Each structure stands twice: as C-alpha cells, then as structure tokens.
C-alpha cells in the first residue's frame, strides 16, 4: 500500500516530451499540494529567540572578560551571530516568514539594518535581479566584474597589477572575503547616501546610524584603543568570511548563460545552482543556502520545507534529464577555487614582453 504523504506517491511522471514551462508547473503544483509552501513562523520565532539569547550571552561575556585579549573570541562569535541574523533577513526578503509582504519587509529591514548594519533596500535590489537571471551575463549583478572576475571575458580586460591579482584570484578569494564585511557596510552607505531613490532611506539610515554609533561607542569605551580596533577587525573579518563562504558555493563554477540567451525557468535555476550535502546541521549553519537549487526554484519556501522538497526536486530533475548538482561543503569550495583560477588565467600576464611575444609569433 502506498503512503499518500510520500514524495514518490505524488511526484508527476514524465510522459513523452514535456514543455519546460509545463514541467515547472507540474513540479510547483506537486509542491503546493503537499503544503510545502505553507509558512513556518514557529521555526523562525525559535531561530530569532535563539539568536537573541546568543547575542545576550556574547554581551555578558564581553562585560565579564573586560580588558582581555580573549575578547577577540567574543568578536568572532559576534561575526557568526550577525551572519545568522543576515540569513533571517534574507529569508524575510523572500517572503518566507510571514503571509504579508509588509510584515516580511518590516522584519527583513529591521534585521538587516538594526542587527546586521546593512541596507535592506540595497540588498533587495541586487538580490532580486540575481534571482531573476542567475549566472546570466549582463543581468546578474553577482557575476559583474569587481575585485574578482567571474568570466574569462572580464578577466581578459584586466591590466597591470589587477591582471596579476586576477591570475591568482582563486587562491586570493578567501583572504579577500575577510574584507567582505567591510565592503558590505560600505556599499550600504554608498547606496543610502547616493542620489538614486531608495525605499525606506530615512528609517534605514536611522537604524544603521544608531547601531553603528552605539556598537562602536561600547567597544571603545570598554576596551583599550588597540584592542578595540582588533575587536572590530576580527568581528568584520569573521562576518565577511562566513557570509562569503556560505554564498560562494551557490553558483560560482556553475553554468553561465551568455547575454541574450533564452532558457526556461526550471533549467536556468537548476543548471546555475549547486547544493551542499549534509543534514539539518548544515542547513542551520548555511541558513538554508545549502539547498540552493530548491531555494531558487521556490524562493518563498520556508527553510524547513526546503529540506523536505530536496528529494522531490532531485528525482524530478533525474526524470526530466536536467543535471542536478550536489556535493560536499569542502568539495564545493575546491571547485570554486579551481574555477576562479581557471578564469583568472585569461588575464594577460603583466610580465610578458610584447616584443618578445611578437618575435615568438613570427618564429612559430
């Protein structure tokens, strides 16, 4: 006797050639019928409460330790806690927490600005464009040329010192992520003080400003000057590395779509995403980003349901001959480094002599 709650019992089967749009509609219908898009507010209340307790514990430890270099442990812990708050803000921005868009935005903005110190509007604008066209040249801001190059074409445009760094960018990626926390705060301020319209500009400036002043004031009031700077440095470094290490495996090294390409939604989201193997511990650690394929297919699905939908999506992709990528955490980062180094080799070698290369070409 079949179990009516089993994914296999409700999963639609491929019958002949299925149009890609119809294929996704079938999958979405299956997921909706199983109730996997229903909100899980209790889970998020528990997560938020646990993080508040962790934050309170870190604050108590900060006061009790006083003038001690062991404060750097507290700084590292705060980097982890702030990243977890950022994960919750990310989920609220995707309408995973509440039924009301307004409630999700209110929660996301509060978490992002008052707890993490980042602009919610800046994040929403950037991340929405990414989800619409992941790994698509000219449309996904996450693969635009920056400190690193994600495509060989961009790497080839580097010159001088940038070219030298780009050729080694895979090995430099993780040291650079230590600065990503500072970069995220800088980009937030750049957006909020820019000339372009920003939704919620005043409230975000208020929240971020109060958080920044209070946070820095407490640190520099309780700790000696050198220790206070070290505390801030460690906290920002851990925050940046944790954020980067959680987001980098999602798409880096996966299929990139040329500008102007037309690919159906199901294929585009699956082919450009990489999942991380693991259990609930990995899902908590990565804020649900380990289930990147499922998250991109159902961006408003709450984190607990992503775990349940994974076997359904995996089987569905197998049935419809769509490559589904899933690997271990360390293997994923190994692939990221290898891909970034491969792209980096397209940058010109700044030590190459044009005259010597011209002579070699003529002799060949």
Secondary structure, DSSP 8 states (H G I E B T S, - for coil): ---TTSHHHH-----SS--HHHHHHHHHHHHHHTTTTS--HHHHHHHHHHHHHHHHHHHHHHHHH-S-TTHHHHHHHHHHHHHHHHHHHHHHHTT-S-SSHHHHHHHHHHIIIIII---HHHHHHHHHHHHHTTTBTTT-GGGS-SSS-SSHHHHTT--HHHHHHHHTHHHHHHHHHTTHHHHHHHHHHHHHTSSS--TTHHHHHHHHHHHHHHHHHHHHHHS-HHHHHHHHHHHHHHHHHHHHHHHHHHHTTS--B-TT----HHHHHHHT--EE---HHHHHHTTTGGGHHHHHHSTTS-HHHHHHHHHHHHHHHHHTT----EE-HHHHHHHHHHHHHHHHTTS--TT--HHHHHHHHHH-
